[in-house]
Amino acid sequence: MIKKWLVKYKFKNWRTRNSTGEPVSDEYKEKRAEEIAKVLGDNKRWLSHGRAIDINKLDEMGLKIEDFGKCDELKASIREYSTYLLVYISKYREMTFIATREEVVKWT
């Protein structure tokens, strides 16, 4: 699932490699997504499935992440969204769900 998400959303506007300036092919995006998914899915490395991964660890993997803590507007939006999800979890007693722009759906 993470591999598909990375290719479809995170890498969708990735056109050139930062290190060399070379163009990025769809095949290369899939290869990088698979490499990152393997590292992120290694529970022995992270010692947990449910803990947050530090932004610096993601950067060490070469995964560029925007630090929303440096942008007040983005930080406020994410906090609002997080609050919405917590209310949903509390109200419906659901811990497994998929949230899209249109709805929150129980994932069975």
Backbone as a printed PyTorch tensor [residue, N CA C, xyz], in Angstrom:
tensor([[[  0.8170,  -1.1830,   0.0000],
         [  0.0000,   0.0000,   0.0000],
         [  0.8730,   1.2640,   0.0000]],

        [[  1.9440,   1.2670,   0.7950],
         [  2.8030,   2.4530,   0.8550],
         [  3.4930,   2.6900,  -0.4790]],

        [[  3.8710,   1.6110,  -1.1520],
         [  4.5360,   1.7510,  -2.4530],
         [  3.6090,   2.4630,  -3.4350]],

        [[  2.3620,   2.0230,  -3.5050],
         [  1.3980,   2.6480,  -4.4110],
         [  1.1760,   4.1080,  -4.0380]],

        [[  1.0600,   4.3890,  -2.7280],
         [  0.8160,   5.7630,  -2.2800],
         [  1.9870,   6.6670,  -2.6540]],

        [[  3.2010,   6.1920,  -2.4020],
         [  4.3780,   7.0000,  -2.7250],
         [  4.4200,   7.3530,  -4.2080]],

        [[  4.2200,   6.3630,  -5.0700],
         [  4.2760,   6.6080,  -6.5110],
         [  3.1570,   7.5430,  -6.9510]],

        [[  1.9430,   7.2870,  -6.4860],
         [  0.7740,   8.0420,  -6.9510],
         [  0.7220,   9.4730,  -6.4060]],

        [[  1.1000,   9.6540,  -5.1370],
         [  0.9410,  10.9720,  -4.5130],
         [  2.2620,  11.6790,  -4.2040]],

        [[  3.1270,  11.0320,  -3.4640],
         [  4.3720,  11.6840,  -3.0420],
         [  5.2920,  11.9800,  -4.2300]],

        [[  5.3750,  11.0520,  -5.1680],
         [  6.2990,  11.1980,  -6.2900],
         [  5.6360,  11.7320,  -7.5600]],

        [[  4.3680,  12.0980,  -7.5160],
         [  3.6550,  12.4390,  -8.7520],
         [  4.2710,  13.6170,  -9.5070]],

        [[  4.8430,  14.5820,  -8.8060],
         [  5.4440,  15.7440,  -9.4710],
         [  6.9740,  15.6830,  -9.5040]],

        [[  7.5270,  14.5460,  -9.1630],
         [  8.9800,  14.3670,  -9.1370],
         [  9.4680,  14.1530, -10.5640]],

        [[ 10.2110,  15.1230, -11.0770],
         [ 10.6500,  15.0680, -12.4770],
         [ 12.1500,  14.8360, -12.6440]],

        [[ 12.9480,  15.3820, -11.7030],
         [ 14.4040,  15.2350, -11.8090],
         [ 14.9920,  14.8650, -10.4530]],

        [[ 16.1030,  14.1280, -10.4900],
         [ 16.7960,  13.7440,  -9.2600],
         [ 17.5800,  14.9370,  -8.7310]],

        [[ 17.4770,  15.1840,  -7.4290],
         [ 18.1920,  16.3020,  -6.8080],
         [ 19.6930,  16.1370,  -6.9050]],

        [[ 20.1710,  14.8950,  -6.7830],
         [ 21.6170,  14.6650,  -6.7350],
         [ 22.2960,  14.8120,  -8.0860]],

        [[ 21.6030,  14.4450,  -9.1720],
         [ 22.2640,  14.4360, -10.4820],
         [ 21.5770,  15.3040, -11.5290]],

        [[ 20.3230,  15.6730, -11.2740],
         [ 19.5640,  16.4260, -12.2670],
         [ 18.9880,  15.5650, -13.3790]],

        [[ 19.2220,  14.2440, -13.3010],
         [ 18.7030,  13.3310, -14.3120],
         [ 17.1780,  13.2460, -14.2260]],

        [[ 16.5240,  12.9820, -15.3580],
         [ 15.0670,  12.7950, -15.3290],
         [ 14.7010,  11.5470, -14.5280]],

        [[ 13.5180,  11.5850, -13.9090],
         [ 13.0320,  10.4640, -13.1170],
         [ 11.9460,   9.7370, -13.9080]],

        [[ 12.1790,   8.4670, -14.2020],
         [ 11.2010,   7.6600, -14.9390],
         [ 10.1820,   7.0610, -13.9670]],

        [[  9.0690,   6.5900, -14.5190],
         [  8.0720,   5.9030, -13.6950],
         [  8.6750,   4.6570, -13.0560]],

        [[  9.5400,   3.9770, -13.7750],
         [ 10.1920,   2.7820, -13.2460],
         [ 11.0830,   3.1330, -12.0460]],

        [[ 11.7870,   4.2580, -12.1490],
         [ 12.6510,   4.6620, -11.0420],
         [ 11.8070,   5.0410,  -9.8170]],

        [[ 10.6830,   5.7150, -10.0420],
         [  9.7860,   6.0580,  -8.9290],
         [  9.3130,   4.7950,  -8.2180]],

        [[  8.9520,   3.7830,  -8.9880],
         [  8.4980,   2.5190,  -8.3930],
         [  9.6200,   1.8310,  -7.6210]],

        [[ 10.8330,   1.8840,  -8.1660],
         [ 11.9820,   1.2720,  -7.4930],
         [ 12.2530,   1.9680,  -6.1610]],

        [[ 12.2750,   3.2980,  -6.1730],
         [ 12.5160,   4.0580,  -4.9340],
         [ 11.3960,   3.8220,  -3.9180]],

        [[ 10.1550,   3.7650,  -4.4020],
         [  9.0210,   3.5300,  -3.5100],
         [  9.1450,   2.1620,  -2.8450]],

        [[  9.5800,   1.1680,  -3.6040],
         [  9.7540,  -0.1760,  -3.0400],
         [ 10.8620,  -0.1820,  -1.9860]],

        [[ 11.9670,   0.5010,  -2.2630],
         [ 13.0690,   0.5810,  -1.3000],
         [ 12.5980,   1.2320,   0.0030]],

        [[ 11.8950,   2.3460,  -0.1220],
         [ 11.4090,   3.0730,   1.0560],
         [ 10.3740,   2.2480,   1.8060]],

        [[  9.4710,   1.5840,   1.0870],
         [  8.4400,   0.7530,   1.7180],
         [  9.0710,  -0.3750,   2.5330]],

        [[ 10.1390,  -0.9760,   2.0150],
         [ 10.8230,  -2.0470,   2.7500],
         [ 11.3910,  -1.5250,   4.0660]],

        [[ 12.0070,  -0.3590,   4.0280],
         [ 12.5790,   0.2190,   5.2540],
         [ 11.4720,   0.5930,   6.2280]],

        [[ 10.4250,   1.2630,   5.7390],
         [  9.3370,   1.6810,   6.6220],
         [  8.5690,   0.4930,   7.1960]],

        [[  8.5150,  -0.5980,   6.4650],
         [  7.7930,  -1.7750,   6.9190],
         [  8.5960,  -2.7100,   7.8060]],

        [[  9.8320,  -2.3550,   8.1070],
         [ 10.6970,  -3.1910,   8.9360],
         [ 10.4400,  -2.9120,  10.4140]],

        [[  9.5360,  -3.6870,  11.0140],
         [  9.1740,  -3.4800,  12.4230],
         [ 10.3420,  -3.7080,  13.3640]],

        [[ 11.3130,  -4.5390,  12.9710],
         [ 12.4900,  -4.7610,  13.8120],
         [ 13.3250,  -3.4860,  13.9080]],

        [[ 13.3500,  -2.7410,  12.8260],
         [ 14.1170,  -1.4850,  12.8310],
         [ 13.4320,  -0.4300,  13.7040]],

        [[ 12.1100,  -0.3460,  13.6070],
         [ 11.3740,   0.7080,  14.3020],
         [ 10.8560,   0.2560,  15.6620]],

        [[ 10.8890,  -1.0450,  15.9250],
         [ 10.4730,  -1.6360,  17.1990],
         [  8.9980,  -1.4220,  17.5240]],

        [[  8.2350,  -1.0070,  16.5490],
         [  6.8100,  -0.8080,  16.7660],
         [  6.1380,  -0.5820,  15.4310]],

        [[  4.8610,  -0.9170,  15.3730],
         [  4.0890,  -0.6420,  14.1670],
         [  3.3320,   0.6710,  14.2990]],

        [[  3.0850,   1.1190,  15.5190],
         [  2.2090,   2.2610,  15.7230],
         [  2.8700,   3.5620,  16.1460]],

        [[  4.1770,   3.6260,  16.1710],
         [  4.8470,   4.8640,  16.5850],
         [  5.1760,   5.7380,  15.3840]],

        [[  5.2090,   7.0280,  15.6400],
         [  5.6140,   7.9700,  14.5890],
         [  7.1060,   7.7980,  14.2950]],

        [[  7.4760,   8.0540,  13.0690],
         [  8.8780,   8.0010,  12.6700],
         [  9.3820,   9.4270,  12.5480]],

        [[ 10.4690,   9.7140,  13.2080],
         [ 11.0470,  11.0490,  13.2390],
         [ 11.3520,  11.5460,  11.8260]],

        [[ 11.0690,  12.8120,  11.5680],
         [ 11.2910,  13.4090,  10.2480],
         [ 12.7560,  13.3080,   9.8170]],

        [[ 13.6770,  13.3550,  10.7690],
         [ 15.1020,  13.2440,  10.4310],
         [ 15.4500,  11.8480,   9.9170]],

        [[ 14.7910,  10.8200,  10.4500],
         [ 15.0170,   9.4500,   9.9660],
         [ 14.5310,   9.3140,   8.5270]],

        [[ 13.4010,   9.9430,   8.2030],
         [ 12.8960,   9.9070,   6.8330],
         [ 13.8500,  10.6290,   5.8920]],

        [[ 14.3930,  11.7420,   6.3410],
         [ 15.3550,  12.4990,   5.5370],
         [ 16.6190,  11.6670,   5.2840]],

        [[ 17.0550,  10.8970,   6.2930],
         [ 18.2320,  10.0320,   6.1370],
         [ 18.0100,   8.9840,   5.0490]],

        [[ 16.7390,   8.5660,   4.8450],
         [ 16.4120,   7.5960,   3.7970],
         [ 16.3430,   8.2490,   2.4260]],

        [[ 16.4660,   9.5850,   2.3820],
         [ 16.3560,  10.2940,   1.1190],
         [ 14.9270,  10.6440,   0.7620]],

        [[ 14.0260,  10.5230,   1.7240],
         [ 12.6240,  10.8610,   1.5050],
         [ 12.4060,  12.2880,   1.9960]],

        [[ 12.1990,  13.1950,   1.0700],
         [ 12.0580,  14.6000,   1.4150],
         [ 10.6400,  14.8690,   1.9290]],

        [[ 10.5630,  15.3950,   3.1340],
         [  9.2900,  15.6490,   3.7920],
         [  9.2170,  17.1260,   4.1650]],

        [[  8.0670,  17.7450,   3.9030],
         [  7.8640,  19.1270,   4.3080],
         [  7.5810,  19.1590,   5.8060]],

        [[  8.3100,  19.9620,   6.5360],
         [  8.1160,  20.0920,   7.9800],
         [  6.9690,  21.0610,   8.2280]],

        [[  5.7710,  20.5180,   8.4440],
         [  4.5920,  21.3730,   8.6150],
         [  4.6640,  22.2020,   9.8860]],

        [[  5.5300,  21.8320,  10.8060],
         [  5.6850,  22.6010,  12.0350],
         [  6.2550,  23.9930,  11.7920]],

        [[  6.8420,  24.2010,  10.6220],
         [  7.4220,  25.5090,  10.2850],
         [  6.4370,  26.4280,   9.5680]],

        [[  5.2370,  25.9220,   9.2690],
         [  4.2280,  26.7070,   8.5580],
         [  2.9660,  26.7600,   9.4130]],

        [[  2.6820,  27.9290,   9.9770],
         [  1.5560,  28.0540,  10.9060],
         [  0.2160,  27.6610,  10.2860]],

        [[ -0.0260,  28.0460,   9.0400],
         [ -1.3060,  27.7350,   8.4000],
         [ -1.4590,  26.2270,   8.1870]],

        [[ -0.4090,  25.5980,   7.7080],
         [ -0.4480,  24.1570,   7.4840],
         [ -0.5610,  23.4140,   8.8160]],

        [[  0.1680,  23.8740,   9.8130],
         [  0.1240,  23.2520,  11.1370],
         [ -1.2940,  23.3090,  11.7040]],

        [[ -1.9750,  24.4280,  11.5620],
         [ -3.3400,  24.5780,  12.0540],
         [ -4.2960,  23.6410,  11.3140]],

        [[ -4.1310,  23.5140,  10.0100],
         [ -4.9880,  22.6210,   9.2200],
         [ -4.8050,  21.1690,   9.6310]],

        [[ -3.5750,  20.7630,   9.8570],
         [ -3.3020,  19.3820,  10.2510],
         [ -3.8450,  19.1140,  11.6520]],

        [[ -3.7150,  20.0550,  12.5550],
         [ -4.2800,  19.8860,  13.8960],
         [ -5.8020,  19.7590,  13.8390]],

        [[ -6.4390,  20.5520,  12.9980],
         [ -7.8890,  20.4860,  12.8310],
         [ -8.2970,  19.1030,  12.2940]],

        [[ -7.5800,  18.6220,  11.3030],
         [ -7.8600,  17.3100,  10.7290],
         [ -7.6510,  16.2110,  11.7660]],

        [[ -6.5750,  16.3090,  12.5310],
         [ -6.2870,  15.3350,  13.5740],
         [ -7.4020,  15.3060,  14.6160]],

        [[ -7.8760,  16.4710,  14.9960],
         [ -8.9870,  16.5560,  15.9510],
         [-10.2310,  15.8830,  15.3890]],

        [[-10.5170,  16.1180,  14.1090],
         [-11.6550,  15.4900,  13.4420],
         [-11.5480,  13.9670,  13.5140]],

        [[-10.3590,  13.4330,  13.2370],
         [-10.1770,  11.9830,  13.2880],
         [-10.3390,  11.4430,  14.7010]],

        [[ -9.8410,  12.1610,  15.6800],
         [-10.0000,  11.7210,  17.0740],
         [-11.4720,  11.6850,  17.4800]],

        [[-12.2390,  12.6630,  17.0340],
         [-13.6840,  12.6710,  17.3110],
         [-14.3390,  11.4640,  16.6440]],

        [[-13.9590,  11.1830,  15.4050],
         [-14.5000,  10.0290,  14.6800],
         [-14.1950,   8.7330,  15.4290]],

        [[-12.9500,   8.5580,  15.8450],
         [-12.5410,   7.3520,  16.5690],
         [-13.3330,   7.2210,  17.8600]],

        [[-13.4690,   8.3050,  18.5820],
         [-14.1940,   8.2960,  19.8460],
         [-15.6770,   7.9810,  19.6460]],

        [[-16.2900,   8.5940,  18.6640],
         [-17.7290,   8.4310,  18.4260],
         [-18.0820,   7.0320,  17.9260]],

        [[-17.3080,   6.5130,  16.9750],
         [-17.6440,   5.2420,  16.3420],
         [-16.8250,   4.0590,  16.8610]],

        [[-15.8770,   4.3220,  17.7590],
         [-15.0280,   3.2650,  18.3130],
         [-14.3110,   2.4750,  17.2150]],

        [[-13.9140,   3.1750,  16.1870],
         [-13.2190,   2.5620,  15.0590],
         [-11.7640,   3.0360,  15.0550]],

        [[-10.8650,   2.0880,  15.0000],
         [ -9.4470,   2.4320,  14.9400],
         [ -8.8660,   2.1950,  13.5460]],

        [[ -9.6160,   1.5240,  12.6930],
         [ -9.1350,   1.2130,  11.3640],
         [-10.1030,   1.8020,  10.3520]],

        [[ -9.6290,   2.7570,   9.5680],
         [-10.4940,   3.4370,   8.6170],
         [ -9.6370,   4.0660,   7.5340]],

        [[-10.2980,   4.4780,   6.4700],
         [ -9.6320,   5.2000,   5.3920],
         [-10.2890,   6.5720,   5.3130]],

        [[ -9.4980,   7.6120,   5.3470],
         [-10.0240,   8.9700,   5.2490],
         [ -9.6650,   9.5390,   3.8810]],

        [[-10.6830,  10.0090,   3.1600],
         [-10.4650,  10.6670,   1.8750],
         [-10.9870,  12.0910,   1.9880]],

        [[-10.9000,  12.8370,   0.9310],
         [-11.4230,  14.2050,   0.9590],
         [-12.9310,  14.2260,   1.1220]],

        [[-13.5960,  13.1630,   0.6790],
         [-15.0460,  13.1310,   0.6890],
         [-15.6460,  12.4870,   1.9350]],

        [[-14.9540,  11.4990,   2.5260],
         [-15.5690,  10.7590,   3.6260],
         [-14.5370,   9.9670,   4.4110]],

        [[-14.9850,   9.4650,   5.5600],
         [-14.2050,   8.5220,   6.3450],
         [-14.9530,   7.1860,   6.2810]],

        [[-14.2520,   6.1400,   5.8860],
         [-14.8760,   4.8350,   5.6750],
         [-14.2110,   3.8130,   6.5760]],

        [[-15.0440,   2.9790,   7.2220],
         [-14.5200,   1.8890,   8.0350],
         [-13.7790,   0.9110,   7.1340]],

        [[-12.6210,   0.4690,   7.5880],
         [-11.8160,  -0.4990,   6.8530],
         [-11.9080,  -1.8200,   7.6050]],

        [[-12.5510,  -2.7820,   6.9960],
         [-12.7080,  -4.0750,   7.6650],
         [-11.7260,  -5.0810,   7.1680]]])
